[in-house]
């Protein structure tokens, strides 16, 4: 029986690679939240894994990730994203208060 081989043609649908962006905000030091990590694929998996390991809340929002991923590492988020990031941070604070 001949061995079957498979070579992807590039036309198959592929699962999108995971993307992740990590933010930091220190009210004493930062004028606004900063991007501290960003990546896709294995790097995104590592960012998510480290966040979970350290109890950092994770918010799943692909459109927001795309906007943040366009920023450089250590870049302050632009004013256009202040409102949505403030909503995410407020949500995280409410979750933490419920857990306590």
Secondary structure, DSSP 8 states (H G I E B T S, - for coil): ---------S-S------EEEEEE--TTT-SS-EEEEEEETHHHHHHHHHHHHTT------HHHHHHHHTS-TT-B--GGGHHHHHHHHHHHHHHHHHH-
